[in-house]
Amino acid sequence: MVFPKARLVTAAALFLAWIGFLAYLVARTRDPVILSRPQLLVSNLIVRAEVKDGHGRPAPTIAVKDVLRAVDADDRKLIGQEIDVPDIVDCLAAQGWREAGEYIVPLTKSLQNKQSIYHVTPLPIVPGFTSKYVSVELLSVGPNPQEVAKILKDSLDVDAGPLDGKKGKQDSVLPWIARRNVPHSEKARLEQALKHAGAAALFPEAETRIYRATADAMAQWREIDAGH
């Protein structure tokens, strides 16, 4: 009777292994991370970074764990440092945010007053892709800065500070992207409100995304990088 018992034990072990494999497949495919190749290819700096939670959205300061690609070789020195990425806070669930952890962050680095400025790279316009989101880019405050600031606060939860052209933090850096990843359905209302207040703004179709640095996502990145 030894063999029937052995067969039973073997069958039970195989069954448990099969259940475990199915559970692994469910966990792996339930919320897959799909990288945007065009976004990565147009970025001049791509990092793997620790992103903290900032009241339900990404915190604007990220800790660089690794530099995956850098057009400027000096950016390799960013490993182990923290950098400010103000518009990463606009990457919500639809743009890849889940919770605090490590993310692949495609960045566009530029210089402003000899200082490095970092922004999440928008997805480029490619055939067949239509963004469901727009950016709100303020070109001019106009004659009613307090009203404009109120619109930005009430509609976009953006604290613009004073916009009087004297002490306001935005007066020296216009045009200013007040918010990214705003649903396209909000464009007409915001455009009308800002125009009525005397401000000038643009609403380019654009979306920024970040990606959880899962094993699958890192494998995708290696394939993209190898084919670049």
C-alpha positions in Angstrom: 0.0 0.0 0.0 3.0 2.2 -0.1 2.6 3.1 -3.8 -1.0 4.4 -3.5 0.1 6.7 -0.6 3.0 7.9 -2.6 0.8 8.7 -5.5 -1.6 10.5 -3.3 1.2 12.6 -1.8 2.6 13.4 -5.3 -0.8 14.3 -6.6 -1.5 16.6 -3.7 1.9 18.3 -4.1 1.3 18.8 -7.8 -2.2 20.2 -7.1 -0.8 22.7 -4.6 2.0 23.7 -7.0 -0.6 24.3 -9.7 -2.7 26.4 -7.4 0.3 28.4 -6.4 1.2 28.9 -10.1 -2.3 30.2 -10.9 -2.1 32.5 -7.9 1.2 33.8 -9.2 -0.3 34.5 -12.7 -3.2 36.3 -11.2 -1.0 38.5 -9.0 1.3 39.2 -12.0 -1.4 40.1 -14.5 -4.0 41.7 -12.3 -2.5 45.2 -12.5 0.2 45.0 -15.2 2.7 47.8 -15.8 3.1 48.8 -19.4 5.8 51.2 -20.3 5.4 53.8 -23.0 8.3 53.4 -25.4 7.8 56.8 -27.1 7.8 58.6 -23.7 11.0 56.9 -22.6 12.8 57.5 -25.9 12.2 61.3 -25.8 13.2 61.6 -22.2 16.8 63.0 -21.6 16.9 61.5 -18.1 15.3 58.3 -16.8 15.7 57.3 -13.2 14.5 54.5 -10.8 13.5 56.4 -7.7 11.9 56.1 -4.4 8.7 58.1 -4.5 6.9 58.9 -1.2 3.2 59.5 -0.6 2.2 63.1 -0.3 -1.4 63.1 0.9 -2.7 60.5 -1.6 -0.5 61.6 -4.5 3.3 61.4 -5.3 5.4 63.7 -3.1 7.3 66.2 -5.2 10.8 65.2 -4.0 12.1 61.9 -5.1 15.2 59.9 -4.1 17.2 58.6 -7.0 18.2 55.0 -6.6 19.6 54.4 -10.1 20.1 56.4 -13.3 18.8 54.2 -16.1 19.6 56.6 -18.9 21.2 60.1 -19.0 22.0 62.2 -22.0 24.2 64.3 -19.7 26.9 62.0 -18.2 27.1 64.2 -15.1 23.6 63.1 -14.2 25.0 59.7 -13.1 26.0 61.6 -10.0 22.4 61.9 -9.0 22.4 58.3 -7.6 21.8 58.6 -3.9 20.5 62.2 -4.1 17.1 63.7 -3.8 15.7 65.9 -6.6 12.5 68.0 -6.9 10.1 67.1 -9.6 7.1 69.5 -9.0 4.7 68.0 -11.6 5.1 64.4 -10.4 2.2 65.3 -8.0 -0.1 65.3 -11.1 0.6 61.6 -11.8 -2.4 60.0 -10.1 -3.8 56.4 -10.4 -4.5 56.8 -14.2 -0.9 57.8 -14.7 0.7 54.9 -12.8 0.6 56.0 -9.1 -0.3 53.3 -6.6 1.5 53.9 -3.4 4.9 54.8 -2.0 7.7 52.7 -3.5 10.1 52.6 -6.3 9.1 53.9 -9.7 10.6 54.3 -13.2 10.4 58.1 -13.7 11.0 59.5 -17.3 12.3 63.0 -16.9 13.0 66.1 -19.0 15.9 68.0 -17.6 16.4 71.7 -18.5 18.3 74.7 -17.2 16.8 77.7 -15.6 19.1 80.4 -14.2 21.9 77.8 -14.4 19.9 75.5 -12.2 18.7 72.0 -13.2 15.0 71.8 -13.4 13.2 68.4 -13.7 9.8 67.6 -15.0 8.0 64.3 -15.9 8.2 63.9 -19.6 4.8 64.1 -21.4 3.8 61.3 -23.7 4.7 62.5 -27.2 2.0 62.8 -29.9 2.1 59.7 -32.0 -0.3 58.4 -34.7 -3.2 56.6 -33.3 -2.9 58.1 -29.8 -5.2 60.7 -28.5 -4.7 61.9 -24.9 -7.7 62.2 -22.6 -5.9 64.8 -20.6 -4.6 68.4 -21.1 -2.1 70.6 -19.3 -3.1 74.0 -18.0 -0.4 76.5 -19.0 -0.7 80.0 -17.7 0.7 82.6 -20.2 -0.5 85.8 -18.6 -2.2 86.6 -15.3 -4.1 89.7 -16.6 -5.7 92.4 -14.6 -7.3 90.2 -12.0 -4.6 88.1 -10.3 -6.6 87.3 -7.2 -9.5 86.0 -9.3 -7.1 83.9 -11.4 -5.5 82.5 -8.2 -9.0 81.6 -6.9 -9.9 79.8 -10.1 -6.7 77.7 -9.9 -7.3 76.9 -6.3 -11.0 76.1 -6.6 -10.8 74.2 -9.9 -7.4 72.6 -9.8 -6.4 72.7 -6.1 -3.3 74.6 -7.1 -2.0 77.1 -4.6 -0.4 79.7 -6.9 0.4 82.2 -4.1 0.3 85.9 -5.0 -0.1 86.5 -8.7 0.3 90.3 -8.6 3.5 90.4 -10.6 5.4 91.9 -7.6 5.9 89.1 -5.0 4.2 86.2 -6.6 6.4 83.1 -7.1 5.1 82.7 -10.6 5.7 86.2 -11.9 9.3 85.5 -13.1 8.7 82.1 -14.6 5.6 82.6 -16.9 4.6 80.7 -18.9 3.8 78.3 -16.0 2.3 74.9 -16.2 -0.2 75.1 -13.3 -1.4 71.5 -13.6 -0.9 68.4 -15.8 -3.2 65.5 -16.5 -6.4 67.5 -16.3 -9.3 65.6 -17.8 -10.1 66.9 -21.3 -13.7 67.4 -20.3 -12.7 70.2 -17.9 -10.9 72.2 -20.7 -13.9 74.3 -21.9 -15.0 75.3 -18.4 -11.4 76.3 -17.3 -10.7 78.1 -20.5 -13.9 80.2 -20.2 -13.3 80.9 -16.5 -9.7 82.1 -17.0 -10.6 84.1 -20.1 -13.4 85.8 -18.2 -10.8 86.7 -15.4 -8.6 88.3 -18.1 -5.9 85.6 -18.0 -4.3 83.9 -21.0 -3.8 80.2 -21.0 -3.1 77.3 -23.3 -4.5 73.7 -22.9 -2.2 71.4 -24.9 -3.2 67.8 -25.0 -0.6 66.0 -22.8 -0.3 63.3 -20.3 2.6 62.4 -18.0 3.1 58.9 -16.6 5.3 57.1 -14.1 5.7 53.4 -13.7 6.1 51.1 -10.7 9.5 49.5 -10.9 8.3 45.9 -10.9 10.4 43.0 -12.2 8.2 43.0 -15.4 8.6 46.8 -15.8 12.4 46.6 -15.4 12.5 43.8 -18.0 10.5 45.9 -20.4 12.9 48.8 -19.8 15.9 46.6 -20.6 14.3 45.5 -23.9 13.6 49.1 -24.8 17.1 50.3 -23.9 18.7 47.4 -25.8 16.7 48.3 -28.9 17.5 52.0 -28.7 
